[in-house]
Amino acid sequence: SFSLFTYYSDELSFTKEEMPAYLDKARDCLKEGKNLTEAEAILNAILNQSPNASGILGFLSTLHVQKGHISLAEHLAKLALENEKNEKNKAAILNNLGVIYKQYRFDTDKAKPLFEQAVKINGDDPEHLINYASVFLAEGNPKKCLELMDKALKNNKENICGHWNRALALLEIGDYEQGFNEYHYGID
């Protein structure tokens, strides 16, 4: 067990051996959406030691989305994408960049090909499938949305967002009974 700090100072440093534990701490902060200043300090310290760490750039992009720094998040995601070699990591970065365009820039034209690439690389990831499917729903193609949602929910039956989007697509095509059943999935 280690203790980070109670007050953020200018610099945080640690050895390469300590880096995985600090990275886990930053990852936990991001998942919980808490202690983002602490997570940012850790990620920046790791980036200072490994400037081409695309995974860290990806984490920083996610962090800045949570902090509302969308332009910075977009820039960091693009940098991460340029340097990433691992295909699954690349799919996650593509997906995150797509989310930035769709949810924060309201640009589904830019988001769609990013989601599509993420699904081509890692088509079993429910998050990638749900985000890609949501573009089809926004474009007025609920049948394609349902096809992708069904695949996403097959991989993760408990995904509330998947059930919500599936409900919207069913209601869009006029299947009210099944649509409202899906709608109530997360409420009941």
N, CA, C and O of each residue as an XYZ file, in Angstrom:
752
protein
N       0.840     -1.183      0.000
C       0.000      0.000      0.000
C       0.881      1.240      0.000
O       1.942      1.260      0.623
N       0.435      2.266     -0.697
C       1.222      3.483     -0.762
C       0.297      4.671     -0.576
O      -0.912      4.581     -0.791
N       0.879      5.767     -0.178
C       0.120      6.990     -0.010
C       0.623      7.999     -1.023
O       1.833      8.165     -1.181
N      -0.274      8.666     -1.706
C       0.154      9.631     -2.711
C       0.446     10.971     -2.070
O       1.604     11.278     -1.790
N      -0.550     11.756     -1.837
C      -0.377     13.048     -1.214
C      -1.740     13.564     -0.824
O      -2.757     13.137     -1.372
N      -1.763     14.464      0.105
C      -3.034     15.071      0.474
C      -3.187     16.431     -0.175
O      -4.305     16.918     -0.348
N      -2.083     17.044     -0.532
C      -2.140     18.338     -1.203
C      -1.281     18.242     -2.452
O      -0.125     17.822     -2.388
N      -1.845     18.631     -3.587
C      -1.135     18.554     -4.855
C      -0.044     19.608     -4.903
O      -0.309     20.801     -4.757
N       1.171     19.159     -5.108
C       2.283     20.096     -5.274
C       2.686     20.108     -6.750
O       2.045     19.459     -7.576
N       3.737     20.837     -7.076
C       4.141     21.013     -8.472
C       4.622     19.724     -9.133
O       4.395     19.534    -10.328
N       5.258     18.861     -8.413
C       5.946     17.722     -9.016
C       5.640     16.435     -8.256
O       5.553     16.426     -7.029
N       5.481     15.358     -9.005
C       5.312     14.025     -8.429
C       6.303     13.145     -9.154
O       6.353     13.148    -10.384
N       7.082     12.400     -8.420
C       8.024     11.500     -9.077
C       8.022     10.168     -8.351
O       7.715     10.078     -7.162
N       8.373      9.140     -9.104
C       8.427      7.791     -8.566
C       9.321      6.968     -9.480
O       9.632      7.370    -10.601
N       9.726      5.811     -8.979
C      10.602      4.942     -9.763
C       9.776      4.155    -10.781
O       8.551      4.083    -10.685
N      10.466      3.573    -11.749
C       9.783      2.741    -12.751
C       9.095      1.549    -12.084
O       8.052      1.092    -12.553
N       9.670      1.050    -11.003
C       9.073     -0.073    -10.289
C       7.755      0.327     -9.620
O       6.836     -0.484     -9.502
N       7.675      1.575     -9.189
C       6.459      2.073     -8.545
C       5.373      2.464     -9.552
O       4.204      2.589     -9.185
N       5.752      2.654    -10.812
C       4.842      3.168    -11.829
C       3.546      2.359    -11.966
O       2.478      2.968    -12.039
N       3.580      1.015    -12.005
C       2.313      0.281    -12.150
C       1.308      0.550    -11.027
O       0.105      0.638    -11.273
N       1.800      0.678     -9.812
C       0.893      0.955     -8.685
C       0.277      2.346     -8.827
O      -0.906      2.538     -8.543
N       1.072      3.302     -9.263
C       0.549      4.656     -9.463
C      -0.441      4.697    -10.638
O      -1.457      5.392    -10.593
N      -0.118      3.939    -11.679
C      -1.028      3.879    -12.825
C      -2.367      3.270    -12.417
O      -3.420      3.747    -12.838
N      -2.332      2.230    -11.607
C      -3.576      1.634    -11.089
C      -4.375      2.651    -10.287
O      -5.599      2.714    -10.398
N      -3.679      3.447     -9.478
C      -4.345      4.485     -8.681
C      -5.015      5.508     -9.597
O      -6.158      5.899     -9.360
N      -4.310      5.943    -10.641
C      -4.885      6.918    -11.583
C      -6.095      6.309    -12.298
O      -7.113      6.977    -12.478
N      -5.983      5.052    -12.702
C      -7.074      4.355    -13.384
C      -8.304      4.284    -12.476
O      -9.427      4.495    -12.933
N      -8.095      3.988    -11.200
C      -9.206      3.940    -10.237
C      -9.858      5.311    -10.085
O     -11.083      5.413    -10.016
N      -9.049      6.357    -10.032
C      -9.590      7.724     -9.929
C     -10.478      8.029    -11.134
O     -11.556      8.602    -10.981
N     -10.028      7.648    -12.332
C     -10.806      7.906    -13.542
C     -12.113      7.124    -13.546
O     -13.162      7.661    -13.901
N     -12.048      5.851    -13.150
C     -13.260      5.022    -13.122
C     -14.301      5.599    -12.169
O     -15.496      5.603    -12.466
N     -13.838      6.082    -11.033
C     -14.737      6.622    -10.018
C     -15.117      8.070    -10.291
O     -16.068      8.587     -9.704
N     -14.379      8.724    -11.180
C     -14.628     10.134    -11.460
C     -14.288     11.034    -10.288
O     -14.829     12.133    -10.164
N     -13.389     10.568     -9.425
C     -12.985     11.317     -8.235
C     -11.486     11.545     -8.271
O     -10.757     10.841     -8.970
N     -11.038     12.521     -7.523
C      -9.607     12.801     -7.391
C      -8.940     12.971     -8.753
O      -7.860     12.433     -8.996
N      -9.593     13.721     -9.635
C      -9.061     13.897    -10.983
C      -7.746     14.675    -10.987
O      -6.900     14.460    -11.855
N      -7.573     15.573    -10.026
C      -6.303     16.307     -9.922
C      -5.179     15.344     -9.582
O      -4.080     15.442    -10.127
N      -5.456     14.425     -8.688
C      -4.476     13.404     -8.311
C      -4.147     12.523     -9.515
O      -2.978     12.249     -9.788
N      -5.178     12.080    -10.234
C      -4.965     11.240    -11.415
C      -4.151     11.990    -12.467
O      -3.248     11.424    -13.082
N      -4.474     13.258    -12.667
C      -3.751     14.062    -13.657
C      -2.277     14.191    -13.279
O      -1.407     14.091    -14.144
N      -1.991     14.411    -12.004
C      -0.600     14.526    -11.550
C       0.155     13.222    -11.811
O       1.301     13.244    -12.261
N      -0.481     12.103    -11.531
C       0.157     10.798    -11.765
C       0.420     10.589    -13.256
O       1.527     10.221    -13.649
N      -0.593     10.823    -14.078
C      -0.452     10.594    -15.514
C       0.585     11.522    -16.131
O       1.353     11.105    -16.998
N       0.613     12.780    -15.688
C       1.624     13.712    -16.191
C       3.031     13.283    -15.766
O       3.977     13.411    -16.544
N       3.173     12.785    -14.556
C       4.478     12.309    -14.089
C       4.935     11.105    -14.912
O       6.109     11.003    -15.267
N       4.012     10.200    -15.213
C       4.363      9.051    -16.056
C       4.742      9.533    -17.453
O       5.711      9.052    -18.041
N       3.981     10.475    -17.977
C       4.258     11.011    -19.310
C       5.617     11.707    -19.351
O       6.308     11.648    -20.368
N       6.006     12.362    -18.263
C       7.334     12.991    -18.193
C       8.436     11.945    -18.307
O       9.493     12.215    -18.877
N       8.193     10.743    -17.763
C       9.189      9.680    -17.816
C       9.133      8.925    -19.143
O      10.148      8.413    -19.616
N       7.949      8.859    -19.738
C       7.752      8.121    -20.997
C       6.935      8.986    -21.953
O       5.729      8.777    -22.084
N       7.560      9.949    -22.620
C       6.820     10.932    -23.424
C       5.984     10.350    -24.567
O       5.026     10.990    -25.000
N       6.311      9.178    -25.059
C       5.563      8.590    -26.172
C       4.567      7.537    -25.726
O       4.153      6.701    -26.529
N       4.179      7.562    -24.473
C       3.246      6.568    -23.934
C       1.824      6.907    -24.394
O       1.129      7.695    -23.752
N       1.401      6.308    -25.505
C       0.094      6.633    -26.083
C      -1.050      6.260    -25.145
O      -2.083      6.929    -25.124
N      -0.868      5.196    -24.372
C      -1.911      4.810    -23.413
C      -2.142      5.886    -22.368
O      -3.277      6.135    -21.963
N      -1.070      6.518    -21.935
C      -1.183      7.601    -20.950
C      -1.877      8.803    -21.584
O      -2.699      9.459    -20.944
N      -1.542      9.091    -22.846
C      -2.231     10.174    -23.554
C      -3.727      9.882    -23.651
O      -4.556     10.782    -23.517
N      -4.061      8.609    -23.886
C      -5.470      8.207    -23.937
C      -6.162      8.406    -22.600
O      -7.287      8.902    -22.541
N      -5.486      8.018    -21.529
C      -6.055      8.230    -20.190
C      -6.233      9.721    -19.904
O      -7.255     10.135    -19.357
N      -5.235     10.524    -20.275
C      -5.338     11.973    -20.062
C      -6.494     12.561    -20.875
O      -7.174     13.479    -20.417
N      -6.712     12.038    -22.069
C      -7.846     12.490    -22.873
C      -9.158     12.216    -22.142
O     -10.019     13.091    -22.055
N      -9.307     10.999    -21.618
C     -10.514     10.632    -20.863
C     -10.679     11.540    -19.648
O     -11.782     12.002    -19.355
N      -9.588     11.790    -18.953
C      -9.624     12.653    -17.778
C     -10.106     14.055    -18.144
O     -10.924     14.641    -17.435
N      -9.601     14.585    -19.246
C      -9.981     15.947    -19.617
C     -11.411     16.028    -20.137
O     -12.039     17.083    -20.050
N     -11.929     14.939    -20.672
C     -13.366     14.911    -20.993
C     -14.147     15.058    -19.694
O     -15.094     15.842    -19.620
N     -13.750     14.301    -18.667
C     -14.438     14.365    -17.375
C     -14.332     15.745    -16.745
O     -15.243     16.175    -16.038
N     -13.233     16.443    -16.993
C     -13.052     17.784    -16.443
C     -13.702     18.858    -17.316
O     -13.733     20.029    -16.939
N     -14.216     18.466    -18.475
C     -14.869     19.414    -19.363
C     -13.935     20.164    -20.287
O     -14.326     21.159    -20.898
N     -12.708     19.697    -20.396
C     -11.706     20.318    -21.278
C     -11.719     19.570    -22.622
O     -10.802     18.806    -22.925
N     -12.748     19.795    -23.401
C     -13.006     18.976    -24.585
C     -11.956     19.181    -25.675
O     -11.527     18.208    -26.295
N     -11.538     20.406    -25.922
C     -10.517     20.640    -26.959
C      -9.209     19.945    -26.609
O      -8.572     19.338    -27.470
N      -8.813     20.035    -25.354
C      -7.594     19.358    -24.916
C      -7.767     17.844    -25.012
O      -6.853     17.144    -25.448
N      -8.918     17.342    -24.612
C      -9.192     15.900    -24.691
C      -9.099     15.419    -26.138
O      -8.526     14.365    -26.415
N      -9.663     16.193    -27.048
C      -9.612     15.839    -28.478
C      -8.165     15.795    -28.964
O      -7.764     14.851    -29.643
N      -7.394     16.804    -28.620
C      -5.985     16.878    -29.036
C      -5.197     15.682    -28.487
O      -4.434     15.055    -29.223
N      -5.374     15.371    -27.225
C      -4.653     14.257    -26.610
C      -5.051     12.918    -27.242
O      -4.202     12.050    -27.447
N      -6.330     12.756    -27.548
C      -6.791     11.513    -28.187
C      -6.148     11.358    -29.565
O      -5.740     10.260    -29.943
N      -6.060     12.447    -30.308
C      -5.425     12.385    -31.632
C      -3.942     12.026    -31.518
O      -3.433     11.229    -32.306
N      -3.255     12.611    -30.542
C      -1.845     12.266    -30.311
C      -1.697     10.795    -29.927
O      -0.802     10.102    -30.412
N      -2.571     10.337    -29.063
C      -2.533      8.937    -28.637
C      -2.746      8.015    -29.832
O      -2.062      7.000    -29.966
N      -3.675      8.361    -30.682
C      -3.988      7.548    -31.856
C      -2.794      7.457    -32.805
O      -2.528      6.398    -33.373
N      -2.080      8.564    -32.974
C      -0.896      8.584    -33.847
C       0.195      7.638    -33.370
O       0.926      7.070    -34.180
N       0.307      7.468    -32.057
C       1.417      6.696    -31.489
C       1.059      5.273    -31.076
O       1.949      4.479    -30.772
N      -0.221      4.941    -31.061
C      -0.628      3.642    -30.527
C      -0.346      2.507    -31.511
O      -0.687      2.597    -32.690
N       0.272      1.453    -31.019
C       0.585      0.279    -31.838
C      -0.367     -0.879    -31.553
O      -0.675     -1.668    -32.447
N      -0.828     -0.981    -30.318
C      -1.716     -2.075    -29.916
C      -3.117     -1.837    -30.494
O      -3.706     -0.777    -30.283
N      -3.639     -2.816    -31.215
C      -4.916     -2.659    -31.920
C      -6.104     -2.444    -30.970
O      -6.958     -1.598    -31.233
N      -6.160     -3.201    -29.875
C      -7.280     -3.019    -28.936
C      -7.238     -1.640    -28.286
O      -8.276     -1.006    -28.094
N      -6.055     -1.187    -27.954
C      -5.918      0.161    -27.398
C      -6.315      1.203    -28.433
O      -6.955      2.203    -28.109
N      -5.927      0.959    -29.685
C      -6.286      1.882    -30.768
C      -7.805      1.951    -30.907
O      -8.362      3.030    -31.108
N      -8.480      0.795    -30.799
C      -9.947      0.777    -30.884
C     -10.563      1.610    -29.762
O     -11.525      2.344    -29.987
N     -10.009      1.496    -28.561
C     -10.534      2.270    -27.426
C     -10.343      3.767    -27.647
O     -11.225      4.562    -27.323
N      -9.200      4.150    -28.196
C      -8.937      5.567    -28.457
C      -9.868      6.080    -29.558
O     -10.416      7.177    -29.448
N     -10.048      5.282    -30.627
C     -10.983      5.661    -31.694
C     -12.379      5.861    -31.129
O     -13.065      6.826    -31.466
N     -12.792      4.942    -30.270
C     -14.118      5.036    -29.651
C     -14.236      6.310    -28.808
O     -15.234      7.025    -28.894
N     -13.224      6.586    -28.003
C     -13.256      7.788    -27.163
C     -13.277      9.069    -28.004
O     -13.981     10.022    -27.670
N     -12.513      9.088    -29.081
C     -12.520     10.251    -29.960
C     -13.889     10.402    -30.626
O     -14.382     11.516    -30.802
N     -14.497      9.268    -30.993
C     -15.853      9.301    -31.538
C     -16.848      9.881    -30.549
O     -17.725     10.656    -30.929
N     -16.717      9.513    -29.295
C     -17.595     10.056    -28.248
C     -17.415     11.569    -28.140
O     -18.390     12.306    -27.995
N     -16.179     12.022    -28.211
C     -15.930     13.468    -28.162
C     -16.677     14.170    -29.292
O     -17.332     15.187    -29.068
N     -16.578     13.627    -30.507
C     -17.250     14.253    -31.641
C     -18.765     14.161    -31.535
O     -19.469     15.128    -31.826
N     -19.270     13.005    -31.120
C     -20.728     12.819    -31.091
C     -21.378     13.578    -29.935
O     -22.356     14.297    -30.141
N     -20.851     13.426    -28.736
C     -21.525     13.968    -27.560
C     -21.147     15.406    -27.219
O     -21.925     16.127    -26.594
N     -19.964     15.814    -27.627
C     -19.510     17.152    -27.233
C     -19.383     18.121    -28.403
O     -19.496     19.333    -28.223
N     -19.150     17.593    -29.590
C     -19.054     18.438    -30.782
C     -20.326     18.324    -31.643
O     -20.513     19.082    -32.595
N     -21.183     17.375    -31.292
C     -22.448     17.137    -32.015
C     -22.190     16.916    -33.501
O     -22.920     17.425    -34.352
N     -21.150     16.157    -33.799
C     -20.742     15.910    -35.177
C     -20.717     14.404    -35.437
O     -19.675     13.758    -35.329
N     -21.889     13.858    -35.783
C     -21.963     12.416    -36.039
C     -21.218     12.028    -37.313
O     -20.795     10.881    -37.451
N     -21.052     12.966    -38.244
C     -20.304     12.666    -39.473
C     -18.844     12.332    -39.168
O     -18.255     11.470    -39.821
N     -18.262     13.009    -38.184
C     -16.884     12.687    -37.779
C     -16.849     11.478    -36.847
O     -15.893     10.702    -36.871
N     -17.879     11.317    -36.035
C     -17.900     10.226    -35.059
C     -18.101      8.859    -35.719
O     -17.457      7.884    -35.334
N     -18.974      8.789    -36.691
C     -19.352      7.496    -37.286
C     -18.165      6.680    -37.797
O     -18.050      5.508    -37.439
N     -17.268      7.253    -38.627
C     -16.152      6.425    -39.103
C     -15.197      5.997    -37.987
O     -14.554      4.952    -38.092
N     -15.099      6.790    -36.929
C     -14.245      6.404    -35.798
C     -14.848      5.216    -35.072
O     -14.142      4.264    -34.739
N     -16.163      5.266    -34.822
C     -16.838      4.127    -34.196
C     -16.747      2.888    -35.085
O     -16.530      1.776    -34.603
N     -16.916      3.100    -36.390
C     -16.856      1.982    -37.335
C     -15.482      1.309    -37.288
O     -15.393      0.081    -37.263
N     -14.410      2.112    -37.275
C     -13.057      1.565    -37.171
C     -12.874      0.809    -35.853
O     -12.287     -0.272    -35.833
N     -13.376      1.377    -34.759
C     -13.250      0.716    -33.453
C     -13.940     -0.646    -33.481
O     -13.412     -1.621    -32.946
N     -15.111     -0.715    -34.100
C     -15.853     -1.980    -34.190
C     -15.126     -2.968    -35.098
O     -15.106     -4.164    -34.807
N     -14.532     -2.496    -36.187
C     -13.769     -3.390    -37.072
C     -12.583     -4.004    -36.340
O     -12.254     -5.173    -36.546
N     -11.949     -3.220    -35.494
C     -10.789     -3.708    -34.746
C     -11.214     -4.610    -33.597
O     -10.633     -5.675    -33.389
N     -12.227     -4.185    -32.853
C     -12.647     -4.917    -31.646
C     -14.174     -4.975    -31.604
O     -14.817     -4.291    -30.807
N     -14.730     -5.798    -32.472
C     -16.176     -5.895    -32.636
C     -16.917     -6.570    -31.511
O     -18.146     -6.627    -31.533
N     -16.206     -7.082    -30.528
C     -16.875     -7.710    -29.385
C     -17.066     -6.751    -28.222
O     -17.736     -7.093    -27.248
N     -16.497     -5.570    -28.302
C     -16.595     -4.619    -27.199
C     -17.967     -3.950    -27.215
O     -18.286     -3.218    -28.151
N     -18.781     -4.195    -26.186
C     -20.135     -3.627    -26.162
C     -20.165     -2.103    -26.246
O     -21.068     -1.541    -26.866
N     -19.203     -1.434    -25.639
C     -19.184      0.025    -25.664
C     -19.009      0.543    -27.093
O     -19.676      1.494    -27.501
N     -18.105     -0.089    -27.850
C     -17.882      0.317    -29.236
C     -19.153      0.092    -30.062
O     -19.559      0.950    -30.846
N     -19.766     -1.069    -29.871
C     -20.983     -1.406    -30.618
C     -22.135     -0.462    -30.286
O     -22.856     -0.019    -31.181
N     -22.305     -0.159    -29.019
C     -23.392      0.725    -28.589
C     -23.200      2.132    -29.156
O     -24.150      2.750    -29.635
N     -21.978      2.626    -29.097
C     -21.723      3.963    -29.643
C     -21.950      3.999    -31.153
O     -22.535      4.948    -31.674
N     -21.490      2.973    -31.845
C     -21.696      2.898    -33.298
C     -23.190      2.804    -33.606
O     -23.685      3.484    -34.504
N     -23.902      1.966    -32.864
C     -25.344      1.803    -33.065
C     -26.095      3.105    -32.828
O     -27.053      3.408    -33.539
N     -25.667      3.874    -31.838
C     -26.370      5.121    -31.516
C     -26.315      6.122    -32.666
O     -27.214      6.951    -32.811
N     -25.268      6.050    -33.482
C     -25.176      6.927    -34.653
C     -26.271      6.563    -35.657
O     -26.892      7.443    -36.254
N     -26.500      5.278    -35.837
C     -27.549      4.853    -36.771
C     -28.920      5.294    -36.279
O     -29.779      5.672    -37.076
N     -29.122      5.247    -34.983
C     -30.388      5.720    -34.430
C     -30.550      7.218    -34.702
O     -31.624      7.669    -35.101
N     -29.491      7.975    -34.486
C     -29.529      9.421    -34.732
C     -29.765      9.732    -36.215
O     -30.358     10.757    -36.554
N     -29.302      8.848    -37.085
C     -29.472      9.040    -38.527
C     -30.834      8.552    -39.032
O     -31.149      8.696    -40.213
N     -31.639      7.974    -38.133
C     -32.954      7.488    -38.547
C     -32.943      6.087    -39.118
O     -33.811      5.735    -39.917
N     -31.966      5.278    -38.716
C     -31.877      3.891    -39.168
C     -31.978      2.962    -37.958
O     -30.981      2.361    -37.560
N     -33.194      2.836    -37.359
C     -33.338      2.041    -36.138
C     -33.086      0.548    -36.344
O     -32.686     -0.137    -35.403
N     -33.309      0.032    -37.548
C     -33.077     -1.409    -37.784
C     -31.592     -1.738    -37.685
O     -31.228     -2.741    -37.072
N     -30.728     -0.917    -38.273
C     -29.284     -1.132    -38.153
C     -28.852     -0.941    -36.698
O     -27.987     -1.665    -36.203
N     -29.451      0.026    -36.023
C     -29.165      0.245    -34.605
C     -29.495     -1.021    -33.805
O     -28.695     -1.464    -32.982
N     -30.666     -1.595    -34.049
C     -31.081     -2.810    -33.331
C     -30.124     -3.971    -33.588
O     -29.784     -4.715    -32.668
N     -29.699     -4.121    -34.820
C     -28.765     -5.197    -35.166
C     -27.489     -5.091    -34.324
O     -27.011     -6.083    -33.774
N     -26.955     -3.891    -34.234
C     -25.729     -3.679    -33.455
C     -25.987     -3.763    -31.949
O     -25.157     -4.286    -31.206
N     -27.130     -3.251    -31.501
C     -27.477     -3.310    -30.072
C     -27.627     -4.751    -29.612
O     -27.177     -5.118    -28.527
N     -28.265     -5.565    -30.448
C     -28.437     -6.979    -30.083
C     -27.083     -7.665    -29.915
O     -26.892     -8.462    -28.997
N     -26.148     -7.350    -30.809
C     -24.800     -7.918    -30.683
C     -24.119     -7.409    -29.409
O     -23.465     -8.176    -28.702
N     -24.273     -6.126    -29.123
C     -23.658     -5.552    -27.920
C     -24.230     -6.189    -26.658
O     -23.488     -6.531    -25.737
N     -25.546     -6.347    -26.619
C     -26.187     -6.914    -25.429
C     -25.919     -8.412    -25.296
O     -25.975     -8.960    -24.195
N     -25.632     -9.062    -26.400
C     -25.237    -10.475    -26.343
C     -23.915    -10.602    -25.585
O     -23.684    -11.576    -24.868
N     -23.051     -9.592    -25.760
C     -21.742     -9.587    -25.100
C     -21.793     -9.029    -23.679
O     -20.897     -9.289    -22.876
N     -22.834     -8.265    -23.370
C     -22.970     -7.676    -22.035
C     -24.451     -7.435    -21.766
O     -24.967     -6.347    -22.021
N     -25.120     -8.445    -21.255
C     -26.577     -8.419    -21.061
C     -27.051     -7.355    -20.076
O     -28.215     -6.957    -20.114
N     -26.175     -6.896    -19.205
C     -26.552     -5.960    -18.147
C     -26.311     -4.494    -18.509
O     -26.492     -3.618    -17.662
N     -25.914     -4.216    -19.726
C     -25.552     -2.849    -20.099
C     -26.797     -1.972    -20.210
O     -27.572     -2.101    -21.158
N     -26.981     -1.092    -19.249
C     -28.163     -0.218    -19.190
C     -28.252      0.671    -20.433
O     -29.329      0.836    -21.007
N     -27.127      1.238    -20.840
C     -27.112      2.120    -22.008
C     -27.548      1.348    -23.258
O     -28.264      1.885    -24.103
N     -27.123      0.113    -23.370
C     -27.527     -0.726    -24.502
C     -29.027     -0.970    -24.512
O     -29.667     -0.890    -25.561
N     -29.587     -1.267    -23.346
C     -31.037     -1.487    -23.258
C     -31.798     -0.199    -23.555
O     -32.841     -0.226    -24.208
N     -31.282      0.916    -23.081
C     -31.939      2.210    -23.325
C     -31.985      2.507    -24.826
O     -33.039      2.846    -25.364
N     -30.836      2.377    -25.498
C     -30.795      2.635    -26.935
C     -31.618      1.621    -27.721
O     -32.234      1.962    -28.731
N     -31.626      0.377    -27.257
C     -32.453     -0.646    -27.911
C     -33.931     -0.269    -27.774
O     -34.703     -0.425    -28.720
N     -34.317      0.220    -26.611
C     -35.701      0.656    -26.389
C     -36.069      1.782    -27.347
O     -37.140      1.761    -27.953
N     -35.181      2.766    -27.485
C     -35.454      3.879    -28.395
C     -35.622      3.400    -29.835
O     -36.504      3.873    -30.552
N     -34.772      2.458    -30.255
C     -34.864      1.935    -31.622
C     -36.170      1.165    -31.821
O     -36.817      1.303    -32.859
N     -36.562      0.358    -30.838
C     -37.819     -0.391    -30.940
C     -39.018      0.555    -31.002
O     -39.936      0.346    -31.795
N     -39.010      1.574    -30.184
C     -40.094      2.558    -30.213
C     -40.124      3.274    -31.562
O     -41.195      3.570    -32.092
N     -38.948      3.548    -32.110
C     -38.842      4.225    -33.406
C     -39.486      3.409    -34.537
O     -40.091      3.974    -35.448
N     -39.351      2.076    -34.472
C     -39.955      1.242    -35.527
C     -41.399      0.851    -35.207
O     -42.043      0.146    -35.985
N     -41.902      1.310    -34.062
C     -43.302      1.074    -33.721
C     -43.567     -0.152    -32.879
O     -44.728     -0.498    -32.660
N     -42.534     -0.822    -32.398
C     -42.719     -1.987    -31.523
C     -42.776     -1.479    -30.078
O     -41.801     -1.555    -29.331
N     -43.955     -0.957    -29.712
C     -44.115     -0.280    -28.423
C     -44.044     -1.233    -27.237
O     -43.467     -0.895    -26.203
N     -44.620     -2.406    -27.378
C     -44.611     -3.348    -26.250
C     -43.181     -3.736    -25.872
O     -42.778     -3.606    -24.717
N     -42.428     -4.210    -26.850
C     -41.050     -4.613    -26.570
C     -40.187     -3.388    -26.220
O     -39.297     -3.476    -25.374
N     -40.452     -2.258    -26.869
C     -39.704     -1.036    -26.595
C     -39.865     -0.580    -25.157
O     -38.889     -0.220    -24.499
N     -41.121     -0.597    -24.660
C     -41.328     -0.168    -23.279
C     -40.794     -1.194    -22.281
O     -40.380     -0.833    -21.179
N     -40.803     -2.479    -22.668
C     -40.173     -3.486    -21.809
C     -38.678     -3.219    -21.669
O     -38.127     -3.317    -20.572
N     -38.022     -2.881    -22.777
C     -36.597     -2.542    -22.737
C     -36.370     -1.266    -21.938
O     -35.413     -1.159    -21.171
N     -37.248     -0.318    -22.127
C     -37.153      0.967    -21.413
C     -37.167      0.747    -19.903
O     -36.443      1.414    -19.164
N     -37.987     -0.182    -19.456
C     -38.117     -0.442    -18.011
C     -37.002     -1.327    -17.467
O     -36.930     -1.549    -16.259
N     -36.129     -1.839    -18.340
C     -35.074     -2.749    -17.914
C     -34.258     -2.179    -16.758
O     -34.089     -2.843    -15.735
N     -33.763     -0.983    -16.906
C     -32.906     -0.388    -15.872
C     -33.654      0.221    -14.711
O     -33.060      0.530    -13.678
N     -34.953      0.396    -14.870
C     -35.755      1.032    -13.823
C     -36.228      0.017    -12.795
O     -36.256      0.299    -11.597
N     -36.597     -1.156    -13.269
C     -37.157     -2.189    -12.370
C     -36.147     -2.834    -11.469
O     -36.496     -3.709    -10.677
